[in-house]
Amino acid sequence: MKDFDLNRFAVIADIHSNSDALKAVLQDISAQGIRSVVNLGDHLSGPMAARETAELLLDHEMPSIRGNHDRWLVENKREDMISIDGAAFDQLDARHLAWLRDLQPTLWLSDDIFACHGTPSSDTAYWMEEVSPEGEVVTRSRDAVSSEASGIKASLMLCGHTHLPRRMDLPDGRIILNPGSVGCPGYIDDTPVHHVVQTGTSAACYALVERAKVGWTTTFRHVPYDPNRMIELAKTANHPNWESRLATGWVN
């Protein structure tokens, strides 16, 4: 990656069309003196400001991969899209969709740093969490997490998708890092069963990564911002249920 600082960089994911949260995160990254950012997908799906978010991302060159919602935006017909994808699709131009279409599902930043959205083999699977039959989101076993990393020799593996900031160190010293969500701190899903993911904070979240003498130093940053404009946009798009998750990080 030309000019990408492989020793000190920021990791963002799951913006979900929240342009105000993205602006706050990009400002905070700059304030930390970080010049390199990698973006793990689910950029534009959401009932807020998809076009604004797309323009911000196109203006800030950064290595980016596609998430499951990015894939659905370019693979599904408009009439078959779920509501948050459709709300975003209606705001986007052909060039925004072309950018999404060109994104790859995984990325090697170097021989030592690997990035995906969900797991190395799926953009819809959870890597470090699983959903119980009762709908509880719990930590996966170490063996199950490690099995997903089979064959990946990178010392640092990056993922998003669950919106939950988490670091897990595998027995062999490799690290898996989820930076949390920039723009959507809570959501509801029905796969594999109905469950709720909620972080309990409205702050926009991302991670800073720095190579240490041994391993990697990682820091989660929770950046406060005013979510009210995004809440009003969601209401206008007939998604009033987003108010609680944006304002508090809890799903009501």
N, C-alpha and C positions, 0 to 999 in steps of 0.2 A: 504494500500500500504506500504510494508515494506520499512523503511528508507526514505520514501517520507515526506518532510517537508510540512505539510499542512498549515503552517502559513506564509510561504515565498517561492515562487516558480516562475518559468518562464512558459509561455504558448507560444507554437509555432504551426504553421499550414501552410498548402498549400506551401510545399517546391517545389513540381513539378520538381523534378530531378535536382535542382540547387545546386549542392554540394558545390560550392564555397561560395554561400550565406549562406548555412547551417554551413560551417566551421566558417565563420565570426560571425554568431549568437552564436554558441556554445562557441567560444572564448570570446565573450562579456559577455555571461551569467556567465562564469567562473570568469571573471574579476570583476563582480558585487558581487562575493562571494555567488552565488546561486548554490546549489547542486542538486536541484530537478527540473525536466522539465516534462511537459505533452504535448503530441503531438496530434493535432486534425485532422490529416488525409490529404489526397491527397499528399502522400509522393513522388511517383516515376514517375507519368505521366508527360511527357515533353520531348522535343527533345534534351536534353542535356546529363546529366551524371546520368542516373538512377542507374546503377550498383554502382558507387561511392557513391551515396546518400544512397543506401540500406546498403552498408557496414558501412558507418558512423553511421547510425541509429542502426544497429545490434551491433556495438561496444560500443554505448552509451545507456545503458539500461534506458528506460524511459517508463512510461505508454503511450500507443498509441492506437488510434482508427482508424477505416477505414473511408475514404472519398468515395465519389461517383466514382472517378477515380480509387481508389484502388479496389473497388468492380467490376468495369468494367474490370479491368486487369485480374481478376480471374474468372469472370462469362462469358465473351464474348469469342467467337472464334477469333483467330488472324485475320481472313479475315473480321470479322465484326467490328473490332475496329476502332475508329476514329484515325487520324494520330498521335496525340501526345501520345495516349495510345500504339499504335503499335510501335512507336519509342522506348518507354521505355521497352515494352515487349521483344523486340529483344535483349536487353542488359541483361536481368535478368536470373538467374539460378533458378532451381526448389526450392532451399531453400529460395530464396527471395520471390517467389510466395507463398510458404507455409507459410511464415511469414505473408504476406498480408491476406491469406485465414483465418488465425487464429484470426485476429483482429475483435473486436466487434464494432458495430455501435455506441454504447454509453458507458459511463463509469461513475460510481460514485467513485470519489476519496475518499469521506467520505460522511456521512449523510448530509453534508452541501455544498458539491461541486459536481456539475454535469457537464458532458462534452458530447458534440455531435459534428457532423461535420456541418450540415446545421441547422436543427431544431430537437427537440426531436423525431419527428416522420418521418423525411425525410432527406436523405443526399443530395438531389438536390434542396431543397427549401431554399429561403432566409428568415432569421429570422427578422432582423432589417431593411431590405430594401425591396422594391418591384419594379417591372418594369412596367411603365405606358404603355398604348397602343401605345404611340409614341416612346417607347424605351428609356425613361429616367429612370435612377436608382434614386429612391427617398426614403426617410425615411418612413417606415410604420407607421401607426397610433399607438398610445400607446395601444389602446384596442386590435388591431390585434396582436401586439407583445405579450401582456399579455396573450391573449388566447392560444398562442402556449406554454406558460409556465404553463398552468393549470395542477394542480396535482403534480408539481415539487416543493418540499418544501425547496430546497437548497437555501441558501442566495446568492450563486455565481453560475452562469450558464455560461459555456464556449461554444463558437461555432466558426466556421471558415467559409469556403466556398466562401464568397463574396470577400475575399482578402482586405477588407476595415477595418482598425483599428477603432473600435467604442466601446464605453461603453454607456449603457442605464440603467437608474435606474427606476424600476417599481414603481407604487404608493405604494405598500406594503413594499418597501425597498429592494426587491431582485434585484440583479444586473445581467445583461447579458453583457458579454465581448467577443469581437472578437479581437484577437491579430494582425490581418492583415496577410499578406503573407510574408513568409521568402524569397521565390524565384521567385515569378511571380507577379509583381506589376501592371499588366494590362492584360486584356483578352477580347475576343469577345465571345458572346454566342447568340444562336438563340431561347432560351426558356425563357419565353413564346413567346417573339418576339425578333427580332434582337436588341441587346444592347451591349454597351461597358462599361467596368469597368476599370477605370484607376486612379492611386493614384497620379501621377505626381512626383514621386520620384523613383530613381533606388535603394534606400537603402533597405536592408533586414530588415524586420520589425518583431518584436515580442513584448510581454508584460510581465511585472513583476507584481506580485500580492503579497500583504502583508496584513495579517489580522490586522485590527486596533481595538481600543477599541470599536468603533462603526462602523460596516461595513468593507469595504475593501478599501485599498489604491491600485490604479492601475497606472502603468506607461507604456507608449509606448516607445519602443527603436527603433530608425531607425539607422541601422548600415551600414556605407559605406563599399563597397568592390569593387574590380575590376571585372566588368562583362564580360570583353573581351573574356576570354576563353569560357565562356558559350555561348556567341554570335557566336563564330566561330563553336562551336559544333552544335548549332541550324542551322546555315547555311549549314554545312556539311550534316545535316539530312533533308535538303530541307525545312527549315522553316526560311527563311530570314526575315519574318515579325516579328519574335521575337526580332530583333535587337533593334527596337525603345522601346519596352516595357521594355526590360532588361536595356537598356542604360539610359532611361529617365523616365520610369513610365507612358509614354503616348503611346497610341496605334495609329499608323499611317496606 
